[in-house]
Amino acid sequence: MAERERAPRLPPRWFIRLFWFAHRGVCRVSRGRLGLWTPKENRWGTLRLTTTGRRTGAPRQVVVAYLEDGADLVTLAMNGWADAEPSWWLNLLARPEAQVEMGGAPRPVPVLASAAEAGERARLWARWHEVDPRLDAHAALRSSETAVVVLRPR
């Protein structure tokens, strides 16, 4: 008899937000020397993404997980698996030009963001699934499809 996969348990929302806030602070204070790392085999990395606020026009920074796909960087617009779209993704939909800072990189890299579609999305989702086998269970917590975001160097 196959065991039904249980819905994943997530920490309380306040804890997730506190962790993000602290992680972003560590990256800022250390100027990226701590808190940013490159992906390894079967492990995602983290980068600092700077977008332009869709309403304010001010720079907005967030730390996100990513995988490399050739020269492209791939992340998921998941917002801690909450139902709402993350603000950084809404900013990129309005203004797709952004910058990324990665661990070990000497300076920010300008990128152009887009959502992966059809076959590309399926291929990249499968890559993420290799790194996180519970990806589908986490994504099922959201009422809408999680965007696979491709950041292409400009």
GROMACS elastic network, one bead per residue, 0.5 to 0.9 nm:
[ bonds ]
;  ai    aj funct       b0    kb
    3     6     6  0.87937   500
    5     8     6  0.85924   500
    5   137     6  0.78236   500
    6     9     6  0.87332   500
    6   137     6  0.79798   500
    7   137     6  0.61527   500
    7   138     6  0.74659   500
    7   140     6  0.83207   500
    7   141     6  0.79203   500
    8   134     6  0.79739   500
    8   137     6  0.65739   500
    8   138     6  0.63809   500
    8   141     6  0.85700   500
    9   138     6  0.89647   500
   10    13     6  0.81405   500
   10    16     6  0.86582   500
   10    80     6  0.87626   500
   10    81     6  0.86562   500
   10   138     6  0.89662   500
   11    14     6  0.82432   500
   11    15     6  0.63282   500
   11    16     6  0.65804   500
   12    15     6  0.53952   500
   12    16     6  0.66055   500
   12    17     6  0.89259   500
   13    16     6  0.51407   500
   13    17     6  0.62263   500
   13    18     6  0.85645   500
   13    80     6  0.82443   500
   13    82     6  0.83528   500
   14    17     6  0.51989   500
   14    18     6  0.60700   500
   14    19     6  0.86051   500
   15    18     6  0.50186   500
   15    19     6  0.60989   500
   15    20     6  0.86313   500
   16    19     6  0.51563   500
   16    20     6  0.62946   500
   16    21     6  0.86742   500
   16    80     6  0.70659   500
   17    20     6  0.51218   500
   17    21     6  0.61561   500
   17    22     6  0.86428   500
   17    80     6  0.85100   500
   18    21     6  0.50755   500
   18    22     6  0.61482   500
   18    23     6  0.85369   500
   19    22     6  0.51421   500
   19    23     6  0.59953   500
   19    24     6  0.84947   500
   20    23     6  0.51102   500
   20    24     6  0.60510   500
   20    25     6  0.84846   500
   20    62     6  0.83366   500
   20    63     6  0.76572   500
   21    24     6  0.52824   500
   21    25     6  0.62000   500
   21    26     6  0.87981   500
   22    26     6  0.62221   500
   22    27     6  0.87001   500
   23    26     6  0.51877   500
   23    27     6  0.63565   500
   23    28     6  0.86755   500
   23    35     6  0.64883   500
   23    63     6  0.76311   500
   24    27     6  0.51621   500
   24    28     6  0.61673   500
   24    29     6  0.86840   500
   24    35     6  0.78076   500
   24    48     6  0.82641   500
   24    61     6  0.81786   500
   24    62     6  0.67446   500
   24    63     6  0.62289   500
   25    28     6  0.50238   500
   25    29     6  0.60250   500
   25    30     6  0.83973   500
   26    29     6  0.52899   500
   26    30     6  0.59842   500
   26    31     6  0.82078   500
   26    32     6  0.79699   500
   26    33     6  0.89223   500
   26    34     6  0.65384   500
   26    35     6  0.63861   500
   27    30     6  0.53373   500
   27    31     6  0.57392   500
   27    33     6  0.69378   500
   27    34     6  0.56512   500
   27    35     6  0.52537   500
   27    36     6  0.69804   500
   27    48     6  0.81392   500
   27    63     6  0.84383   500
   28    31     6  0.50206   500
   28    32     6  0.63671   500
   28    34     6  0.88165   500
   29    32     6  0.77777   500
   29    33     6  0.89424   500
   29    34     6  0.87143   500
   30    33     6  0.53516   500
   30    34     6  0.58636   500
   30    35     6  0.83804   500
   31    34     6  0.76110   500
   32    35     6  0.65283   500
   32    36     6  0.60389   500
   32    47     6  0.88935   500
   32    48     6  0.81844   500
   32   101     6  0.76364   500
   32   102     6  0.75889   500
   32   103     6  0.64848   500
   32   104     6  0.84020   500
   33    36     6  0.68746   500
   33    37     6  0.88694   500
   33   103     6  0.66896   500
   33   104     6  0.76628   500
   34    37     6  0.80218   500
   34   103     6  0.79829   500
   35    46     6  0.74452   500
   35    47     6  0.84543   500
   35    63     6  0.86644   500
   35   103     6  0.80422   500
   36    45     6  0.72151   500
   36    46     6  0.50362   500
   36    47     6  0.55658   500
   36    48     6  0.73592   500
   36    63     6  0.81383   500
   36   101     6  0.82461   500
   36   102     6  0.60663   500
   36   104     6  0.83935   500
   37    44     6  0.85795   500
   37    45     6  0.51242   500
   37    46     6  0.53120   500
   37    47     6  0.70789   500
   37   102     6  0.67196   500
   37   104     6  0.77781   500
   38    43     6  0.89223   500
   38    44     6  0.73186   500
   38    46     6  0.64688   500
   38    47     6  0.79654   500
   38    66     6  0.85169   500
   38    67     6  0.84554   500
   38    68     6  0.89530   500
   38   102     6  0.69816   500
   38   103     6  0.60788   500
   38   104     6  0.80943   500
   39    42     6  0.79625   500
   39    43     6  0.55947   500
   39    46     6  0.75124   500
   39    65     6  0.88950   500
   39    66     6  0.73491   500
   39    67     6  0.61704   500
   39    68     6  0.73436   500
   40    43     6  0.50936   500
   40    44     6  0.65675   500
   40    45     6  0.72705   500
   40    67     6  0.88083   500
   41    44     6  0.80926   500
   41   131     6  0.84308   500
   42   128     6  0.89154   500
   42   130     6  0.68304   500
   42   132     6  0.83158   500
   43    67     6  0.81906   500
   43   131     6  0.58000   500
   43   132     6  0.84425   500
   44    65     6  0.61254   500
   44    66     6  0.56046   500
   44    67     6  0.54958   500
   44    68     6  0.86288   500
   44   128     6  0.84637   500
   44   131     6  0.70870   500
   45    64     6  0.83446   500
   45    65     6  0.54995   500
   45    66     6  0.53436   500
   45    67     6  0.64358   500
   45    68     6  0.87661   500
   45   102     6  0.86594   500
   45   103     6  0.87594   500
   46    63     6  0.65299   500
   46    64     6  0.55061   500
   46    66     6  0.58276   500
   46    67     6  0.85701   500
   46   102     6  0.70987   500
   46   103     6  0.78314   500
   47    62     6  0.83466   500
   47    63     6  0.55771   500
   47    64     6  0.56804   500
   47    65     6  0.65174   500
   47    66     6  0.70408   500
   47   100     6  0.64505   500
   47   101     6  0.56515   500
   47   103     6  0.70796   500
   48    61     6  0.66015   500
   48    62     6  0.56600   500
   48    64     6  0.64873   500
   48    65     6  0.89971   500
   48    99     6  0.82229   500
   48   100     6  0.55208   500
   48   101     6  0.50595   500
   48   102     6  0.65943   500
   49    60     6  0.80667   500
   49    61     6  0.55486   500
   49    62     6  0.53865   500
   49    63     6  0.60998   500
   49    64     6  0.71267   500
   49    88     6  0.83513   500
   49    98     6  0.71162   500
   49    99     6  0.58812   500
   49   101     6  0.66173   500
   49   102     6  0.89746   500
   50    59     6  0.62982   500
   50    60     6  0.54182   500
   50    62     6  0.66793   500
   50    63     6  0.88928   500
   50    88     6  0.83780   500
   50    98     6  0.56974   500
   50    99     6  0.51686   500
   50   100     6  0.62519   500
   50   101     6  0.83267   500
   51    54     6  0.88076   500
   51    58     6  0.83448   500
   51    59     6  0.57240   500
   51    60     6  0.51971   500
   51    61     6  0.64219   500
   51    62     6  0.84158   500
   51    88     6  0.65355   500
   51    89     6  0.87481   500
   51    91     6  0.64147   500
   51    92     6  0.65705   500
   51    95     6  0.78120   500
   51    96     6  0.80200   500
   51    97     6  0.72635   500
   51    99     6  0.68835   500
   51   100     6  0.89719   500
   52    55     6  0.87246   500
   52    56     6  0.79560   500
   52    57     6  0.54105   500
   52    58     6  0.55449   500
   52    60     6  0.58803   500
   52    61     6  0.87592   500
   52    88     6  0.84686   500
   52    91     6  0.62552   500
   52    92     6  0.75925   500
   52    94     6  0.87631   500
   52    95     6  0.67785   500
   52    96     6  0.86936   500
   52    97     6  0.80154   500
   52    98     6  0.71656   500
   53    56     6  0.52213   500
   53    58     6  0.51976   500
   53    59     6  0.60764   500
   53    60     6  0.61522   500
   53    87     6  0.85525   500
   53    88     6  0.80069   500
   53    90     6  0.87595   500
   53    91     6  0.55329   500
   53    92     6  0.85527   500
   53    94     6  0.85952   500
   53    95     6  0.82711   500
   54    57     6  0.59284   500
   54    58     6  0.82667   500
   54    90     6  0.74687   500
   54    92     6  0.80617   500
   54    93     6  0.86470   500
   54    94     6  0.59423   500
   54    95     6  0.70201   500
   55    58     6  0.82884   500
   55    91     6  0.84910   500
   56    59     6  0.85916   500
   57    60     6  0.89443   500
   60    88     6  0.75478   500
   60    91     6  0.87867   500
   61    88     6  0.79796   500
   62    88     6  0.72629   500
   64    75     6  0.70682   500
   64    76     6  0.82589   500
   64    77     6  0.89845   500
   65    74     6  0.84359   500
   65    75     6  0.60556   500
   65    76     6  0.77020   500
   66    73     6  0.63014   500
   66    74     6  0.52584   500
   66    76     6  0.76739   500
   67    72     6  0.85577   500
   67    73     6  0.58047   500
   67    74     6  0.51700   500
   67    75     6  0.66373   500
   67   127     6  0.84216   500
   67   128     6  0.76979   500
   68    71     6  0.69134   500
   68    72     6  0.59539   500
   68    74     6  0.61374   500
   69    72     6  0.50702   500
   69    73     6  0.59796   500
   69    74     6  0.68445   500
   69   124     6  0.82977   500
   69   150     6  0.89190   500
   70    73     6  0.78967   500
   71   152     6  0.71441   500
   71   153     6  0.71653   500
   72   111     6  0.89600   500
   72   150     6  0.65427   500
   72   151     6  0.57167   500
   72   153     6  0.66771   500
   73   149     6  0.82701   500
   73   150     6  0.58257   500
   73   151     6  0.50172   500
   73   152     6  0.65951   500
   73   153     6  0.84048   500
   74   124     6  0.77263   500
   74   148     6  0.69626   500
   74   149     6  0.56585   500
   74   151     6  0.61710   500
   74   152     6  0.87881   500
   75    78     6  0.88696   500
   75   128     6  0.88417   500
   75   147     6  0.85844   500
   75   148     6  0.60587   500
   75   149     6  0.51990   500
   75   150     6  0.66285   500
   75   151     6  0.79903   500
   76    79     6  0.86203   500
   76   125     6  0.89377   500
   76   128     6  0.88992   500
   76   146     6  0.67588   500
   76   147     6  0.59081   500
   76   149     6  0.57291   500
   76   150     6  0.87378   500
   77    80     6  0.88581   500
   77    81     6  0.88509   500
   77    85     6  0.68685   500
   77    86     6  0.63043   500
   77    88     6  0.83081   500
   77    89     6  0.62222   500
   77   146     6  0.59450   500
   77   147     6  0.52656   500
   77   148     6  0.64566   500
   77   149     6  0.67035   500
   78    81     6  0.50994   500
   78    82     6  0.70696   500
   78    83     6  0.83015   500
   78    84     6  0.84649   500
   78    85     6  0.69185   500
   78    86     6  0.66717   500
   78   139     6  0.79489   500
   78   142     6  0.86251   500
   78   146     6  0.60133   500
   78   147     6  0.75216   500
   78   148     6  0.89772   500
   79    82     6  0.55375   500
   79    83     6  0.76712   500
   79    84     6  0.70554   500
   79    85     6  0.62954   500
   79    87     6  0.83534   500
   80    83     6  0.87972   500
   80    86     6  0.86157   500
   81    84     6  0.84633   500
   81   138     6  0.65014   500
   81   139     6  0.66380   500
   81   140     6  0.87418   500
   81   141     6  0.64730   500
   81   142     6  0.63657   500
   81   146     6  0.87737   500
   82    85     6  0.78180   500
   82    86     6  0.86737   500
   82   141     6  0.73722   500
   82   142     6  0.63621   500
   83   141     6  0.74203   500
   83   143     6  0.62622   500
   83   144     6  0.74413   500
   84    87     6  0.87506   500
   84   142     6  0.81329   500
   84   143     6  0.89627   500
   84   144     6  0.88710   500
   85    88     6  0.85097   500
   85    89     6  0.68815   500
   85    90     6  0.70236   500
   85   146     6  0.84598   500
   86    89     6  0.54338   500
   86    90     6  0.66010   500
   86    91     6  0.88256   500
   87    90     6  0.50598   500
   87    91     6  0.61114   500
   87    92     6  0.86367   500
   88    92     6  0.62489   500
   88    93     6  0.87133   500
   89    93     6  0.62009   500
   89    94     6  0.87079   500
   89   147     6  0.87831   500
   89   149     6  0.83402   500
   90    93     6  0.50696   500
   90    94     6  0.64493   500
   90    95     6  0.86297   500
   91    94     6  0.52369   500
   91    95     6  0.59942   500
   91    96     6  0.75365   500
   92    97     6  0.70528   500
   92    98     6  0.75641   500
   92   112     6  0.87083   500
   92   113     6  0.65233   500
   92   114     6  0.79360   500
   93    96     6  0.58375   500
   93   113     6  0.80596   500
   93   114     6  0.77248   500
   93   115     6  0.88242   500
   95    98     6  0.79199   500
   95   113     6  0.86184   500
   96   111     6  0.81563   500
   96   112     6  0.54402   500
   96   114     6  0.69332   500
   97   110     6  0.73151   500
   97   111     6  0.59940   500
   97   113     6  0.64921   500
   97   154     6  0.87402   500
   98   109     6  0.84657   500
   98   110     6  0.58462   500
   98   111     6  0.53212   500
   98   112     6  0.62269   500
   98   113     6  0.73361   500
   98   151     6  0.85724   500
   99   108     6  0.59563   500
   99   109     6  0.53529   500
   99   111     6  0.55499   500
   99   112     6  0.83215   500
   99   153     6  0.89346   500
  100   107     6  0.88003   500
  100   108     6  0.53802   500
  100   109     6  0.52439   500
  100   110     6  0.65231   500
  100   111     6  0.70558   500
  100   151     6  0.87556   500
  101   104     6  0.87732   500
  101   105     6  0.68076   500
  101   106     6  0.85368   500
  101   107     6  0.67469   500
  101   109     6  0.64413   500
  102   105     6  0.54545   500
  102   106     6  0.85730   500
  102   107     6  0.84233   500
  102   108     6  0.75840   500
  102   109     6  0.85399   500
  103   106     6  0.86203   500
  104   107     6  0.89409   500
  105   108     6  0.73369   500
  105   109     6  0.85734   500
  109   153     6  0.68501   500
  109   154     6  0.80492   500
  110   152     6  0.84123   500
  110   153     6  0.59236   500
  110   154     6  0.56755   500
  111   151     6  0.56076   500
  111   152     6  0.51138   500
  111   154     6  0.50711   500
  112   150     6  0.81029   500
  112   151     6  0.55575   500
  112   152     6  0.51912   500
  112   153     6  0.64081   500
  112   154     6  0.62467   500
  113   149     6  0.66428   500
  113   150     6  0.56271   500
  113   152     6  0.63524   500
  113   153     6  0.89643   500
  114   148     6  0.84900   500
  114   149     6  0.57575   500
  114   150     6  0.54323   500
  114   151     6  0.67577   500
  114   152     6  0.82355   500
  115   121     6  0.80510   500
  115   147     6  0.61913   500
  115   148     6  0.56737   500
  115   150     6  0.60483   500
  115   151     6  0.89077   500
  116   119     6  0.83156   500
  116   120     6  0.57440   500
  116   122     6  0.85345   500
  116   124     6  0.80590   500
  116   147     6  0.73898   500
  116   148     6  0.55274   500
  116   149     6  0.60386   500
  116   150     6  0.62820   500
  117   120     6  0.56501   500
  117   122     6  0.79034   500
  117   147     6  0.89506   500
  117   148     6  0.82020   500
  118   121     6  0.53270   500
  118   122     6  0.63447   500
  118   123     6  0.87908   500
  119   122     6  0.50889   500
  119   123     6  0.61482   500
  119   124     6  0.85945   500
  120   123     6  0.51531   500
  120   124     6  0.61284   500
  120   125     6  0.84377   500
  121   124     6  0.52025   500
  121   125     6  0.58836   500
  121   126     6  0.84549   500
  121   147     6  0.84238   500
  121   148     6  0.63281   500
  121   149     6  0.88595   500
  122   125     6  0.51189   500
  122   126     6  0.61522   500
  122   127     6  0.87450   500
  123   126     6  0.51825   500
  123   127     6  0.64646   500
  123   128     6  0.89234   500
  124   128     6  0.63545   500
  124   129     6  0.85371   500
  124   148     6  0.73882   500
  125   128     6  0.50801   500
  125   129     6  0.60720   500
  125   130     6  0.87393   500
  125   135     6  0.87708   500
  125   148     6  0.71481   500
  126   130     6  0.63248   500
  126   131     6  0.88955   500
  127   130     6  0.52082   500
  127   131     6  0.67992   500
  127   132     6  0.88507   500
  128   131     6  0.51971   500
  128   132     6  0.61126   500
  128   133     6  0.81877   500
  128   135     6  0.74663   500
  129   133     6  0.50829   500
  129   134     6  0.72844   500
  129   135     6  0.57224   500
  129   136     6  0.76593   500
  130   133     6  0.59632   500
  130   135     6  0.89630   500
  131   135     6  0.86690   500
  132   135     6  0.54646   500
  132   136     6  0.88953   500
  133   136     6  0.75814   500
  133   137     6  0.86932   500
  134   137     6  0.53263   500
  134   138     6  0.63243   500
  134   139     6  0.86728   500
  135   138     6  0.51830   500
  135   139     6  0.60636   500
  135   140     6  0.85918   500
  136   140     6  0.61082   500
  136   141     6  0.89758   500
  137   140     6  0.51588   500
  137   141     6  0.70477   500
  138   141     6  0.55387   500
  138   142     6  0.78277   500
  139   142     6  0.57342   500
  139   143     6  0.85819   500
  139   144     6  0.86296   500
  139   145     6  0.74782   500
  139   146     6  0.66691   500
  140   143     6  0.71898   500
  140   144     6  0.85544   500
  140   145     6  0.85204   500
  142   145     6  0.72079   500
  142   146     6  0.77056   500
